[in-house]
Amino acid sequence: MTVVAGLERGRILMADDDPQIVRILERMLARAGYTEIFTTTDSSKVLDLFGEVGPDLILLDLTMPPPSGLELLARLSDVVPADSYVPILVLTGDLTREMKEQALAGGAKDFLTKPFDVAEVLLRIGNLLQTRFLHLENRRQNRILEERVRQRTKNLEEARLDILARLARAAEFRDDDTGEHTRRVGEVAAALARQLGMTAEEVEDIRVTAPLHDVGKIGIPDGILLKADSLTTAERRLMETHTSIGAELLAKSPWPLLRMAREIALYHHERWDGSGYPFGLAGEDIPLAARIVAVADVFDALGHERTYRRALARGEVLDQIEAGSGTHFDPRVAKAFLEMHGAGRHGDRPPPFHPDEG
């Protein structure tokens, strides 16, 4: 009887304290076509051989001098990886019910009773090796599928982030055709979140969602958005609706990032003292992400020219932030921002502008 095609590459580790049994099995397996056979008559070497060989099948005598086959079954269970299937075929001349139960409880998959029948030996070994290789192939296929899922998830995440970035850019395109304001607000907000001790994941979430703070400007007419003069009361009220428009655009999403983006869009013009819009929320009733973006937005907006005003120098901007602490801004957030600025930390990229600008 010859080995089934493909099984001859199976690595077989054999341990029996009887050299004659070992030689018989070696010849039997070699004649059948197996080429990777590793043997020992010293049970104390089994674990070392297991590590060196990485067998696909173990033939293990139960009645060996210490450590016995039963002891080795227990030790092997500790070193065989949990997600691996390495079958153990027990060799024994004592197949009492008690011994069989102990061996099965220890992890044995099958039994060969001495003296051996050649056909039975080869059939049992072939069956166990086939099962082993099927397991390995299944694990390989699972890894391939998992990698495909990871890649598709990564691609989907990148696509989502790209859509968010483009949506933020679209909102700014009419009054900031570079799109840099939204990016800078994201960077400053992320640096401020880090300064406040938020986790790396929270910092990154704010970096991604902060640029959407003014997405609702998509719904504001050019005549108001680009007006060079001061807005009338009616025009200002219409401009203020960009918060609710943005919230409506981002509403009802199951995606946590879009829920955060909605909060930022809706609440980033609320003020710590309750004098903001659209709801007049005060203090910690305003979501933290919106409180952070409120500071980052003012910092960047005041430092860059708009159609209706000149840019302020950085010192003037910082004075405005400090003056607004406790009224416009959360005092803790304003303090963290000023401390961050004093330490020269502005995120991973260079500062968006310099003190002599304006």
C-alpha positions as a printed Julia matrix, in Angstrom:
358×3 Matrix{Float64}:
   0.0    0.0    0.0
   1.45   3.35  -1.06
   0.87   6.78   0.41
  -1.9    8.94  -1.04
  -0.43  11.59  -3.35
   0.5   14.69  -1.4
   0.7   13.02   2.0
   4.34  11.97   1.55
   5.4   15.49   2.53
   3.8   15.03   5.94
   6.3   15.31   8.81
   5.87  12.39  11.2
   7.36  12.4   14.69
   7.55   8.94  16.3
   8.4    8.21  19.97
   8.65   4.67  21.36
  11.18   3.31  23.86
  11.4    0.01  21.94
  13.99   0.4   19.12
  12.57  -2.6   17.29
   9.09  -1.03  17.12
  10.64   2.18  15.85
  12.56   0.34  13.09
   9.45  -1.63  12.04
   7.37   1.52  11.72
  10.15   3.4    9.95
  10.46   0.69   7.29
   6.7    0.45   6.95
   6.34   4.16   6.39
   9.34   4.45   4.09
   8.06   1.64   1.85
   4.7    3.43   1.63
   6.47   6.58   0.39
   6.77   8.78   3.48
  10.05  10.68   3.5
   9.86  13.04   6.5
  10.14  10.67   9.48
  11.73  11.71  12.78
  12.13   9.19  15.59
  13.34   8.88  19.16
  13.42   6.17  21.81
  14.0    8.76  24.53
  10.7   10.24  25.71
  12.51  13.2   27.31
  13.44  14.45  23.82
   9.91  14.52  22.42
   9.14  18.14  23.27
  12.46  19.37  21.86
  11.89  17.41  18.67
   8.38  18.8   18.41
   9.82  22.32  18.43
  12.51  21.48  15.89
  10.44  19.39  13.48
   7.02  21.03  13.59
   5.34  17.68  12.89
   2.07  17.12  11.09
   1.49  13.88  13.01
   2.83  12.38  16.23
   3.06   8.62  16.89
   3.35   8.23  20.66
   3.85   5.14  22.78
   1.94   5.33  26.06
   4.07   3.0   28.17
   7.49   4.65  28.14
   9.82   5.46  31.05
   9.14   8.94  32.48
   7.87  11.05  31.01
   5.26   8.52  29.94
   3.04   8.87  26.93
   0.2   10.17  29.09
   2.5   12.78  30.65
   3.66  13.83  27.19
   0.06  14.2   26.03
  -0.49  16.73  28.82
   2.73  18.61  28.02
   2.06  18.65  24.3
  -1.34  20.22  24.88
   0.51  23.2   26.35
   2.85  23.69  23.37
   0.59  22.88  20.43
  -0.97  26.22  19.26
  -4.65  26.5   20.11
  -5.59  27.19  16.48
  -3.51  24.27  15.2
  -4.5   20.68  14.58
  -1.6   18.29  15.19
  -3.09  14.8   15.56
  -1.56  12.32  18.0
  -1.79   8.62  17.18
  -1.26   6.52  20.3
   0.8    3.3   20.12
  -0.1    0.83  22.84
  -0.32  -2.81  23.71
  -2.7   -1.95  26.57
  -5.97  -0.71  25.15
  -8.08  -1.1   28.25
 -11.12   1.15  28.56
  -9.46   3.18  31.31
  -6.28   3.72  29.27
  -8.27   4.64  26.19
 -10.33   7.21  28.13
  -7.19   8.74  29.63
  -5.52   9.02  26.23
  -8.58  10.56  24.59
  -8.96  13.0   27.48
  -5.29  13.93  27.0
  -5.76  14.79  23.33
  -5.14  11.56  21.41
  -7.03  11.31  18.12
  -6.67   7.59  17.36
  -5.01   4.34  18.47
  -2.78   1.65  17.03
  -2.59  -1.6   18.96
   0.6   -3.66  19.05
   1.4   -5.87  17.18
   0.69  -3.7   14.15
  -1.21  -4.53  11.01
   0.45  -2.79   8.06
  -2.77  -1.88   6.27
  -4.32  -0.51   9.48
  -1.23   1.54  10.3
  -1.1    3.17   6.88
  -4.85   3.81   6.75
  -4.95   5.48  10.17
  -1.85   7.56   9.46
  -3.19   8.54   6.03
  -6.58   9.57   7.46
  -5.02  11.71  10.18
  -2.6   13.38   7.77
  -5.42  14.13   5.34
  -7.36  15.77   8.18
  -4.25  17.73   9.18
  -3.69  19.03   5.64
  -7.37  19.91   5.24
  -7.1   21.91   8.44
  -4.0   23.72   7.18
  -5.65  24.5    3.85
  -8.76  25.75   5.6
  -6.64  27.96   7.85
  -4.77  29.29   4.81
  -8.03  30.09   3.05
  -9.33  31.78   6.19
  -6.23  33.96   6.34
  -6.73  34.9    2.7
 -10.37  35.8    3.36
  -9.46  37.74   6.5
  -6.84  39.7    4.58
  -9.37  40.46   1.85
 -11.84  41.65   4.48
  -9.15  43.8    6.12
  -8.18  45.29   2.77
 -11.78  45.98   1.78
 -12.46  47.51   5.19
  -9.36  49.67   4.79
 -10.44  50.71   1.31
 -13.92  51.52   2.55
 -12.51  53.56   5.43
 -10.22  55.46   3.07
 -13.14  56.1    0.72
 -15.25  57.4    3.61
 -12.49  59.71   4.78
 -11.94  60.93   1.24
 -15.66  61.7    0.91
 -15.58  63.62   4.18
 -12.57  65.64   3.06
 -14.21  66.44  -0.28
 -17.46  67.4    1.43
 -15.56  69.76   3.75
 -13.72  71.22   0.74
 -17.01  71.74  -1.1
 -18.39  73.72   1.83
 -15.4   76.1    1.81
 -14.88  76.32  -1.93
 -16.82  79.52  -2.49
 -15.1   81.63   0.19
 -11.81  79.71   0.48
 -11.02  78.07  -2.83
  -7.82  76.57  -1.44
  -9.73  74.5    1.11
  -6.94  75.21   3.58
  -9.17  76.64   6.31
 -10.93  73.33   6.84
  -7.65  71.42   6.9
  -6.05  73.86   9.32
  -9.03  73.73  11.67
  -8.76  69.94  11.68
  -5.07  70.07  12.51
  -5.42  72.69  15.27
  -8.44  70.92  16.76
  -6.54  67.62  16.82
  -3.54  69.24  18.5
  -5.83  70.84  21.07
  -7.6   67.52  21.73
  -4.2   65.93  22.33
  -3.25  68.75  24.69
  -6.46  68.05  26.63
  -5.36  64.45  27.17
  -7.77  62.75  24.78
  -6.87  59.33  23.4
  -5.08  58.9   20.09
  -8.29  57.56  18.54
 -10.32  60.53  19.8
  -7.67  62.94  18.52
  -7.81  61.36  15.07
 -11.62  61.42  15.05
 -11.56  65.16  15.73
  -8.9   65.7   13.06
 -11.21  64.06  10.51
 -14.53  65.59  11.61
 -13.55  69.15  12.52
 -13.14  70.21   8.85
 -16.89  69.61   8.42
 -17.82  72.32  10.94
 -19.04  74.7    8.22
 -20.45  72.16   5.78
 -23.82  73.87   6.1
 -22.46  76.89   4.22
 -23.33  74.93   1.1
 -26.88  76.15   1.68
 -26.04  79.83   2.21
 -26.51  82.2   -0.78
 -23.37  83.77  -2.27
 -24.79  87.23  -1.7
 -24.56  86.65   2.03
 -21.58  84.33   2.2
 -19.34  86.59   0.09
 -20.7   89.96   1.22
 -17.86  92.4    1.88
 -19.87  94.65   4.2
 -21.41  93.84   7.56
 -24.47  91.61   7.44
 -27.89  92.94   8.3
 -29.78  91.34  11.15
 -31.86  89.3    8.71
 -28.77  88.26   6.75
 -26.95  87.26   9.92
 -29.89  85.09  10.98
 -29.81  83.4    7.61
 -26.04  82.9    7.88
 -26.52  81.3   11.29
 -28.7   78.61   9.74
 -25.53  77.01   8.33
 -25.27  75.15  11.65
 -28.66  73.45  11.3
 -28.17  72.92   7.55
 -24.88  71.15   8.28
 -26.5   69.06  10.99
 -29.28  68.06   8.6
 -26.76  67.06   5.92
 -24.95  64.81   8.41
 -28.01  63.49  10.26
 -29.19  59.9   10.69
 -25.86  58.26   9.94
 -24.95  55.05  11.8
 -21.27  55.95  11.34
 -19.79  57.35  14.61
 -17.56  59.81  12.75
 -20.52  61.4   11.02
 -22.4   61.6   14.31
 -19.45  63.52  15.77
 -19.27  65.69  12.64
 -22.97  66.49  13.05
 -22.43  67.58  16.66
 -19.56  69.82  15.61
 -21.5   71.37  12.71
 -24.54  72.02  14.88
 -22.92  73.29  18.08
 -19.57  74.91  17.2
 -21.11  78.41  17.42
 -22.59  77.82  20.86
 -20.85  79.83  23.58
 -19.78  78.83  27.06
 -21.96  81.57  28.6
 -25.05  80.56  26.65
 -25.05  83.52  24.24
 -24.31  81.48  21.12
 -26.5   79.85  18.51
 -28.54  77.95  17.38
 -29.88  76.84  20.8
 -28.14  79.01  23.36
 -26.54  76.03  25.08
 -24.11  76.82  27.88
 -21.16  75.17  29.65
 -20.78  71.42  29.38
 -24.16  71.05  27.69
 -22.15  71.88  24.58
 -20.38  68.72  23.31
 -16.63  68.78  23.98
 -15.73  68.29  20.3
 -17.73  71.41  19.42
 -16.05  73.38  22.23
 -12.64  72.38  20.86
 -13.54  73.28  17.29
 -14.94  76.64  18.41
 -11.46  77.66  19.57
  -9.69  76.17  16.54
 -12.12  77.85  14.13
 -11.75  81.31  15.67
  -7.98  80.93  15.87
  -7.7   80.18  12.16
 -10.43  82.51  10.93
  -9.04  85.57  12.7
  -5.54  84.88  11.46
  -6.5   84.85   7.78
  -8.05  87.45   5.54
 -11.7   87.23   4.64
 -13.72  89.35   2.21
 -15.1   91.37   5.12
 -11.95  91.94   7.29
  -8.18  91.87   7.46
  -6.19  89.11   9.11
  -5.02  89.7   12.67
  -1.47  89.09  13.84
  -1.05  85.99  15.94
  -0.6   87.94  19.15
  -3.91  89.7   18.53
  -5.6   86.35  17.87
  -4.27  84.89  21.11
  -5.5   87.95  22.98
  -8.95  87.33  21.51
  -8.89  83.7   22.65
  -7.8   84.71  26.14
 -10.43  87.43  26.33
 -13.12  84.98  25.31
 -12.25  82.41  27.97
 -15.27  81.83  30.21
 -17.64  83.69  27.9
 -17.19  82.54  24.32
 -14.93  79.58  25.07
 -14.75  76.76  27.6
 -12.1   78.06  30.05
 -10.38  74.67  30.24
 -10.17  74.42  26.45
  -8.98  78.02  26.08
  -6.33  77.49  28.76
  -5.1   74.29  27.09
  -4.93  76.1   23.76
  -2.91  78.99  25.17
  -0.59  76.56  26.98
  -0.17  74.58  23.79
   0.62  77.71  21.86
   3.12  78.84  24.42
   4.89  75.47  24.24
   5.0   75.74  20.45
   2.96  72.6   19.8
   0.68  72.83  16.79
   0.17  69.22  15.75
   2.24  67.25  13.31
   2.49  69.95  10.68
   4.06  73.45  10.77
   1.94  76.33  12.17
  -0.53  77.62   9.55
   0.67  81.18   9.85
   3.24  83.34  11.65
   3.24  86.22  14.19
   4.18  88.85  11.62
   1.23  88.07   9.37
  -1.82  90.33   9.3
